[in-house]
Amino acid sequence: MQGLEATYHIESTPDQIGARAEALAIEQSIEMPPSAVRQPEVLREVLAQVVSIQEAEKGYYRVVLRFAGQTTAFETAGLLNVLFGNCALQEDVELVDLNLPSELLSAFAGPRFGIVGLRQLTQVHDRPLTCTALKPQGLSPTQLAELARTFALGGIDIVKDDHGLTNQPYAPFAERVPIIQKAIAEANAQTGGHTLYAPMLTGGPKTLLERLQTAKQAGVQVVLVAPMLLGLPAFAELVQDLKMAVLAHPAFAGHRIAPPLMLGKLFRLLGADATIFPNYGGRFAYSTETCMNLAQAARVPWGHLRPTLPVPAGGMTVERVEEMVGFYGTDSMLLIGGNLLAAGDSLLERTQAFVQKVAASVGKI
Amino acid sequence: MQGLEATYHIESTPDQIGARAEALAIEQSIEMPPSAVRQPEVLREVLAQVVSIQEAEKGYYRVVLRFAGQTTAFETAGLLNVLFGNCALQEDVELVDLNLPSELLSAFAGPRFGIVGLRQLTQVHDRPLTCTALKPQGLSPTQLAELARTFALGGIDIVKDDHGLTNQPYAPFAERVPIIQKAIAEANAQTGGHTLYAPMLTGGPKTLLERLQTAKQAGVQVVLVAPMLLGLPAFAELVQDLKMAVLAHPAFAGHRIAPPLMLGKLFRLLGADATIFPNYGGRFAYSTETCMNLAQAARVPWGHLRPTLPVPAGGMTVERVEEMVGFYGTDSMLLIGGNLLAAGDSLLERTQAFVQKVAASVGKI
């Protein structure tokens, strides 16, 4: 079988990097001294190989390791263990890329809706999608539903929960979700629009199942999930039979795993239909290069995997819409939260301005 | 309600740290400009407060924030979101400690066995426990069972799977677990000992349930789980009705969350009976201070939570047993893997030497 290749960014020195790369190959495969391995076939077939070492910048090296695909057990947890299990605890190592052989790639179905499916759900085919968030924390279901109604009347495509909304006493999931979904349905009936509500779904397996039933009964078609908060194996299993589109949130994704790999490639592999990430120039320190690589990882052709919709967010403003559409192109969704809410009594007008700017920006790309 | 306090280590400058701390308080609570919040009670009750800012070392500050307990929804995912949801993506922030008010602490049951329960299972009451690992990857169930038998004959208390063993084609869970469990039971019958086998349990909820059934049917009493690989909400729910002791593995726990907090305090809060961590002086760069703080976080008195057994591991040797026992004391478990396996044909003798050294070390503490 063709091997699984992973690329690491390692802090080291010219005289030590060779040994450091070998040590990493051992750590992530057999995890014991090769000299103590009594089976020659294990050394031949299971011990990871150092494929290449290149100096990346002063004191840092790009190291490619090749693993036997079968050590991943062709499942999420096994793959993560091989890629970044123990070395997650070693601060000199960052995981920056991976290359899956076809036998391993075929074990993952990827997004079930993807960009095409999200466009069908929202009936938006020729422009970037728009998204906003219900916040702040502390509002009641009725208050959240009123916000949602205004956003829907303003023509937003997807109105999502703040990712912090789980099941707080002031806005329990079972109470909040049907009320918000109903408010949006009423606004849609009024406008002829197709705004969708994406409630935040999280919890252990049992809790998750209960909330999923609530969401289904309410008619929800898209859910917001933070894969790293939920656990990646649970996330991958969740999307299997979900029949709802999945908007991935980056909360708790703070590993030394490069964002284009984690939020772009890995979340796509495990089934995110859309992936939210911090836009450049906002409250987070992502560079334009990181953002573009992330967006591309989400939507470039990759085997049988459907493309994932990139969703830049975090401190964005209506004023930046044209710039964002120019940067990310039509196959994207712009998420603006606080900057809409800051309009106060003019929330509907600011929302409409956002939606119109996105529509108008398309001819200018 | 008394608040939830979290301590962060932030990289900043004297003139910027005040604003940086405020921005973090906003990010982790209301996540929108306070000026845009229309409900005064949200600003009063939900917006996090900066409690203190202290210079820690040049360019770094210790910042304590106080959150409203209800924003956690009294559940794992909500707690993690509040503590480290979005700021996991901000590289200038490390989460270093937390202080739970009693209303929040009482929502978590903690370890179901803890140190006392593990001592009952292993029938070891007056010395540190011993632990080893079945490896390398690539061995068949029969080969793993033979290793396990030798370790049990040598008197090891807990023989665990290598954390990389999930469900590989060369050692499927359903085939491997009963054979290894049986080999250990036979050795116990021969020696009169009480060696336990801890198989690695992982996967999405359905897979987990299937493997759990297999383990239960085989008579397994302890499982090895990597909480961060599984997802912390899934981990917390798993231990609820498990009726098996849980040995936590640190794989994939690579956040900017201080190890004593993550592997000591948080894993204990969520129910780990024992917690494996990289020992100082091994293949990982943990300091003696980090290791001691971690061990203490796992076992100091903390509300109603049972103490968790600290399990130093990673490049340890039989030669270091006395030093380790002196450092960690009796309420610990020493995990030595590769250094035993390196004995080759003398595996039984090296295992016995390890066990005897631990027993002999007690009088010397």
Contacts between the chains, C-beta under 8 A, distances in Angstrom:
chain1	res1	chain2	res2	distance
A	23	B	283	7.3
A	27	B	283	6.9
A	29	B	136	7.8
A	29	B	137	6.3
A	29	B	164	7.9
A	30	B	135	6.7
A	30	B	136	3.7
A	30	B	137	5.6
A	30	B	138	7.2
A	31	B	135	5.9
A	31	B	136	6.8
A	31	B	137	7.5
A	31	B	162	6.2
A	31	B	164	6.6
A	31	B	337	7.6
A	31	B	338	7.3
A	32	B	135	5.4
A	32	B	136	5.4
A	32	B	337	6.4
A	32	B	338	3.7
A	32	B	341	5.7
A	32	B	342	7.7
A	33	B	338	5.5
A	33	B	342	5.8
A	35	B	342	7.1
A	36	B	338	6.0
A	36	B	341	4.9
A	36	B	342	3.7
A	36	B	344	7.2
A	37	B	136	5.6
A	38	B	344	6.5
A	39	B	136	8.0
A	39	B	138	6.8
A	39	B	139	6.9
A	39	B	143	7.6
A	41	B	138	7.1
A	42	B	136	5.5
A	42	B	137	7.4
A	42	B	138	3.9
A	42	B	139	7.1
A	45	B	138	6.5
A	46	B	136	6.6
A	46	B	137	5.1
A	46	B	138	3.6
A	70	B	168	5.8
A	70	B	169	5.3
A	70	B	170	6.7
A	71	B	137	5.5
A	71	B	138	7.7
A	71	B	164	6.8
A	71	B	168	6.3
A	73	B	166	4.5
A	73	B	167	4.4
A	73	B	168	4.6
A	73	B	169	7.4
A	75	B	166	6.4
A	75	B	167	6.4
A	75	B	203	6.5
A	75	B	207	7.4
A	76	B	203	7.8
A	76	B	204	7.2
A	77	B	166	5.6
A	77	B	202	4.0
A	77	B	203	5.9
A	77	B	226	7.8
A	77	B	229	5.3
A	77	B	230	7.2
A	78	B	164	7.6
A	78	B	166	4.4
A	78	B	167	7.0
A	78	B	168	7.1
A	78	B	202	7.9
A	80	B	229	5.9
A	80	B	252	5.7
A	81	B	163	6.6
A	81	B	164	5.2
A	81	B	166	7.0
A	81	B	226	7.6
A	81	B	229	6.5
A	81	B	251	5.8
A	81	B	252	7.2
A	82	B	164	7.0
A	84	B	252	6.2
A	84	B	254	6.8
A	85	B	163	6.5
A	85	B	164	6.6
A	85	B	226	7.4
A	85	B	229	7.1
A	85	B	251	3.8
A	85	B	252	5.7
A	86	B	163	7.8
A	86	B	250	7.9
A	86	B	251	6.0
A	87	B	254	7.9
A	88	B	228	7.8
A	88	B	250	7.9
A	88	B	251	6.9
A	88	B	252	5.1
A	88	B	253	6.1
A	88	B	254	2.8
A	89	B	250	5.9
A	89	B	253	6.7
A	89	B	254	6.1
A	89	B	259	7.9
A	89	B	278	5.8
A	89	B	284	5.5
A	90	B	284	6.1
A	90	B	285	7.0
A	91	B	285	6.6
A	92	B	285	8.0
A	135	B	30	6.7
A	135	B	31	5.9
A	135	B	32	5.4
A	136	B	29	7.8
A	136	B	30	3.7
A	136	B	31	6.8
A	136	B	32	5.4
A	136	B	37	5.6
A	136	B	39	7.9
A	136	B	42	5.4
A	136	B	46	6.5
A	137	B	29	6.3
A	137	B	30	5.6
A	137	B	31	7.5
A	137	B	42	7.3
A	137	B	46	5.1
A	137	B	71	5.5
A	138	B	30	7.2
A	138	B	39	6.8
A	138	B	41	7.1
A	138	B	42	3.9
A	138	B	45	6.6
A	138	B	46	3.6
A	138	B	71	7.8
A	139	B	39	7.0
A	139	B	42	7.1
A	143	B	39	7.6
A	162	B	31	6.2
A	163	B	81	6.7
A	163	B	85	6.5
A	163	B	86	7.7
A	164	B	29	7.9
A	164	B	31	6.6
A	164	B	71	6.8
A	164	B	78	7.6
A	164	B	81	5.2
A	164	B	82	7.0
A	164	B	85	6.6
A	166	B	73	4.6
A	166	B	75	6.4
A	166	B	77	5.6
A	166	B	78	4.4
A	166	B	81	7.0
A	167	B	73	4.5
A	167	B	75	6.4
A	167	B	78	7.1
A	168	B	70	5.8
A	168	B	71	6.3
A	168	B	73	4.6
A	168	B	78	7.1
A	169	B	70	5.3
A	169	B	73	7.4
A	170	B	70	6.7
A	202	B	77	4.0
A	202	B	78	7.9
A	202	B	233	6.5
A	203	B	75	6.5
A	203	B	76	7.8
A	203	B	77	5.9
A	203	B	233	5.4
A	203	B	237	7.6
A	204	B	76	7.2
A	204	B	233	4.5
A	204	B	234	5.2
A	204	B	236	6.0
A	204	B	237	2.6
A	204	B	238	7.3
A	205	B	205	3.4
A	205	B	208	7.7
A	205	B	234	6.0
A	205	B	237	6.0
A	206	B	237	6.0
A	207	B	75	7.4
A	207	B	233	7.4
A	207	B	237	7.0
A	208	B	205	7.7
A	226	B	77	7.8
A	226	B	81	7.6
A	226	B	85	7.4
A	228	B	88	7.8
A	229	B	77	5.3
A	229	B	80	5.9
A	229	B	81	6.5
A	229	B	85	7.1
A	229	B	231	7.5
A	229	B	232	7.8
A	229	B	233	7.3
A	230	B	77	7.2
A	230	B	231	5.2
A	230	B	233	6.5
A	230	B	234	7.4
A	231	B	229	7.4
A	231	B	230	5.2
A	231	B	231	1.4
A	231	B	232	7.1
A	231	B	233	7.0
A	231	B	234	4.9
A	231	B	235	7.7
A	232	B	229	7.8
A	232	B	231	7.1
A	233	B	202	6.5
A	233	B	203	5.4
A	233	B	204	4.5
A	233	B	207	7.4
A	233	B	229	7.3
A	233	B	230	6.5
A	233	B	231	7.0
A	233	B	234	7.9
A	234	B	204	5.2
A	234	B	205	6.0
A	234	B	230	7.4
A	234	B	231	4.9
A	234	B	233	7.9
A	234	B	234	4.9
A	235	B	204	8.0
A	235	B	231	7.7
A	236	B	204	6.0
A	237	B	203	7.6
A	237	B	204	2.6
A	237	B	205	6.0
A	237	B	206	6.0
A	237	B	207	6.9
A	238	B	204	7.3
A	250	B	86	7.9
A	250	B	88	7.9
A	250	B	89	5.9
A	251	B	81	5.8
A	251	B	85	3.9
A	251	B	86	6.0
A	251	B	88	6.9
A	252	B	80	5.7
A	252	B	81	7.2
A	252	B	84	6.2
A	252	B	85	5.8
A	252	B	88	5.1
A	252	B	255	7.7
A	253	B	88	6.1
A	253	B	89	6.7
A	254	B	84	6.8
A	254	B	87	7.9
A	254	B	88	2.8
A	254	B	89	6.1
A	254	B	255	4.8
A	254	B	256	5.8
A	255	B	252	7.7
A	255	B	254	4.8
A	255	B	255	6.3
A	256	B	254	5.8
A	259	B	89	7.9
A	278	B	89	5.8
A	283	B	23	7.3
A	283	B	27	6.9
A	283	B	90	8.0
A	284	B	89	5.5
A	284	B	90	6.1
A	285	B	90	7.0
A	285	B	91	6.5
A	285	B	92	8.0
A	337	B	31	7.6
A	337	B	32	6.4
A	338	B	31	7.3
A	338	B	32	3.7
A	338	B	33	5.5
A	338	B	36	5.9
A	341	B	32	5.7
A	341	B	36	4.9
A	342	B	32	7.7
A	342	B	33	5.9
A	342	B	35	7.1
A	342	B	36	3.7
A	344	B	36	7.2
A	344	B	38	6.6
